[in-house]
Amino acid sequence: RSKSMKSLAVQQQYQANEAWWHCIPHIEYNPLGVGCIEITWEFADDDLIDLISHYQLYLNRVSYKQHIPVNKNKIVVKGLAGGRNYETTMMVYPKDKRLLPQQSNIVVRFSFILFLI
């Protein structure tokens, strides 16, 4: 390989790394009722979608939903127990194996217990 080809390959990898940082999702949650929340995030920009393989949702550091497609931007989580904290995070995985998976922000939700008298 010539020196200019190596330089071009390094430059292309740098651009891919820089673009990949813009694929990190920012998640939010919306309560839907007792024991149920909706996790949402913004769609990746059109020019970045080809970098993303899929998303994966974690609750309390345990995988809740694997292989969430790129064309989705919300997921409903059901069956949450009352009186517990739930740490929610989303991982985004690249198609290019030279890039590393990235983690979203962490959302902590306290699930309340409702008492009817």
N, C-alpha and C positions, 0 to 999 in steps of 0.2 A: 504494500500500500504506500502510496506517496504521502508526503507530509501534508499536502493540501487536502487529501481525502480524509486523513485522520482528523485534521482540524475541522473539517466540515461535519464529520460524525460527532465530534465533541460538541460543536455548536448546536447541532440538532438535538442531542441528548439534553443539553442545558435548556433549550427552548421547551422540550417536553416536560422536564422537571418543573420549570417555572409555570407552565400551563396547568400542570397537575395540582399545584397548590391552590388554584382557583376552583377545583372540583370538591373541596371539603364542604360537606353540607352543614348548615346551621339548622338544628331541629328545635321545634316548639311543640308544646302539647296543649290539647283542648280537652277538658273534662266532658264526657258524654253521658255520665250518670254513675250510679254506684258500681264501682269495680271496673270501669271502662273509660279509656282515654283514646284520643286520636293523636298520633304523632305525625307532624307535617314538616316538610322542608321544601325549599324552592327547587325548581327544575334547574339542572345545569344549563349553562348557555349552549346554544346550538353548536358553536364551534368547539365545545369541550366534550360533548356527549360521546364522541368516538373514543375518548380516552378511558371511559368508565365501563367496567365489566358488569358490576352489580353493587348493590348495597346489602348490608346485614345489620339487623337491629339487635341490640343487647339490652337486657333488663338485669340489673344487679350483676353485671359482668358475665351473664350467661346468655348464650345465643337464644333469642326468641323467634326470630324469623330470618332464614337464610335466603340468599339469592333473590333479593327484591329487584325487579327489573328497573332499568334506567328510566323507563317511561312512567313510573309511579312516583308520586310525591307525598303519599300519605299511607298510613297503616293504622288499623284499629286494634288496640290491645284490650282484651277482655279477661275477666276472671281475677282481677287484682284484689287481694285481701285487704280488708279495712285495718287501719292502725299501723300500717307499714310504710317505710320509705322505699321508693323505687328510683334507682339511678338508671337513667336511660341514655344510651349513646348509640350512634350510628357509625358504622365503618363503611368506607367507600373503597372498592377494589379496582385496580387498574387492569386494562387489557394487556398493557405492556409489562411484562414480568420484571423489567429493569426498574420499574417504579415501585414504591412501597405503598401499602394500604395507608389510608389516612383516617383519623378519628374526628368526629364532629365534636361540637360542644357537648357538655354533660348537663342533662336536665334532671333535677331531683324533685320528685313529687311525693307528698305525704298523702296517703289514702285515708280518708276519715271513715269512722264507723258512725252510722246513723242509728239513733235510738228513737223509737216511736213510743210515746206514752199514751 
